[in-house]
Amino acid sequence: MDADIAPVAALIAEPARAAMLNALVGGRALAAGELARLAGVSAPTASSHLAKLLDGGLVEVVRQGRHRYYRLAGHEIAEVLETLSRISNRPAVRSLKQSREARRLEEARTCYDHLAGRAGVGLLDGMVAQGYLLGGELSERGEQVLTELDVDVPGARRARRHFAPECIDWTERRAHLGGALGAALTRAMLASGWIEPGSSPRAVVVTERGREGLATWFACKELTSP
């Protein structure tokens, strides 16, 4: 290995910066004030940390009028953070609120731009069991089904990233669907109301319509009841 990973590792290792990065793994762009709150630091301290993350190429700024929002610099950053999550200890749950939030994240969340948690794992299991996805490629039937669900399969094929890789889920310890196809499918699920943003930056909620859709189209039975 000839890459110098120490500077990047040092940026991630600081607890407040790690908390900010973990919040951004959900794929949403967040304001500095929100990131400060999530990291438990003051606004000036958050600004200092964000400047370092910007200089290190881990985050980027999105401007909307006079407002500035921060997001991860790319899906590769999310993949690194997700991998670190799989080999790290989970924080101790010290309140009912934390317990509820942990259950929500286990049920359904975004891994940068694709669906993760039990919902994501169940979705991939269903695609494989139904014969829609074979060896990382869509079958003819799989492409027909996703097209019916308004998934932009041609756009996913054109994307400059892996098409349909498996991504090991850090809570389920099994694979969910990642890559360009996972992102396209998640966008379609959001647009159709199958999932909606949750109460935290990473959590999503599988709606009743989504539970029915996952059960009907992908035989994802474990999510059929709220």
Residue pairs with C-beta under 8 A, 6 or more apart in sequence:
7 56
8 56
8 58
11 17
11 52
11 53
11 56
11 58
12 18
12 21
12 58
12 80
12 81
12 84
14 49
15 39
16 39
16 40
16 41
16 45
16 46
16 49
17 39
17 49
17 52
17 53
19 38
19 39
19 40
20 35
20 38
20 39
20 46
20 49
20 50
20 53
20 59
20 70
21 53
21 58
21 59
21 72
21 77
21 81
22 81
22 85
22 202
23 30
23 34
23 35
23 38
23 39
23 200
23 201
23 202
24 30
24 35
24 59
24 70
24 71
24 72
24 201
25 72
25 78
25 81
25 82
25 110
25 111
25 112
25 202
26 109
26 110
26 112
26 200
26 201
26 202
26 203
27 71
27 72
27 78
27 110
27 112
27 113
28 71
28 197
28 201
29 62
29 69
29 70
29 71
30 38
30 69
30 70
30 71
30 201
31 67
31 68
31 69
31 70
32 43
32 46
32 47
32 50
32 68
32 70
33 43
33 46
34 201
35 46
35 50
35 70
36 42
36 43
36 45
36 46
38 201
39 46
39 49
41 49
50 59
50 70
53 59
53 70
54 60
54 61
57 73
58 72
58 73
58 77
59 70
59 71
59 72
59 73
59 77
60 70
60 71
60 72
60 73
61 68
61 69
61 70
62 68
62 69
62 70
62 71
63 69
72 78
72 112
75 112
75 113
75 161
75 183
78 111
78 112
78 113
79 112
79 167
79 178
82 111
82 112
82 167
82 168
82 170
85 170
86 168
86 170
86 173
93 99
93 102
101 199
101 200
101 203
104 198
104 199
104 200
104 203
104 205
105 117
105 171
105 200
105 202
105 203
106 117
106 118
106 171
106 172
107 117
107 118
107 119
107 206
107 223
108 115
108 116
108 117
108 118
108 119
108 120
108 195
108 198
108 203
108 204
108 205
108 206
109 115
109 116
109 117
109 198
109 202
109 203
109 204
110 116
110 186
110 202
110 204
111 120
111 167
111 169
111 176
111 178
113 182
113 183
113 186
113 187
114 120
114 167
114 176
114 177
114 178
114 179
114 182
114 183
114 185
114 186
115 123
115 176
115 177
115 182
115 185
115 186
115 189
115 195
115 204
116 167
116 169
116 170
116 171
116 176
117 169
117 171
117 172
117 176
118 172
118 222
118 223
119 195
119 204
119 206
119 214
119 220
119 223
120 169
120 176
120 177
120 182
121 169
121 172
121 174
121 175
121 176
122 214
122 218
122 220
122 222
122 223
123 176
123 177
123 185
123 214
123 218
123 220
124 133
124 166
124 175
124 176
124 177
125 220
126 132
126 214
126 217
126 218
126 219
126 220
127 133
127 142
127 177
127 218
128 134
129 219
130 141
130 142
130 145
130 218
130 219
131 139
131 141
131 142
132 138
132 139
132 141
132 142
132 145
132 146
132 218
133 139
133 142
133 164
133 177
134 142
136 163
136 164
136 165
136 166
137 163
137 164
138 146
138 153
138 164
138 181
143 153
145 217
146 153
146 185
146 188
147 153
149 185
149 188
149 192
149 213
149 217
150 188
150 191
150 192
151 181
151 184
151 185
151 188
152 184
152 187
152 188
153 181
153 184
155 180
155 184
156 163
156 179
156 180
156 181
156 183
156 184
157 163
157 180
159 180
159 183
161 179
161 180
162 178
162 179
162 180
163 179
163 180
163 181
164 177
164 178
164 179
164 180
164 181
164 182
165 178
165 179
166 175
166 176
166 177
166 178
167 175
167 176
167 177
167 178
167 179
167 182
168 174
168 175
169 175
169 176
176 182
177 185
186 195
189 195
189 210
189 213
190 196
192 209
192 213
193 207
193 209
193 210
194 206
194 207
194 209
194 210
194 213
194 214
195 204
195 205
195 206
195 207
195 210
196 204
196 205
196 207
197 203
197 204
197 205
198 204
198 205
206 214
206 223
208 226
210 223
211 223
211 224
211 225
211 226
212 224
214 220
214 223
214 224
215 221
215 223
215 224
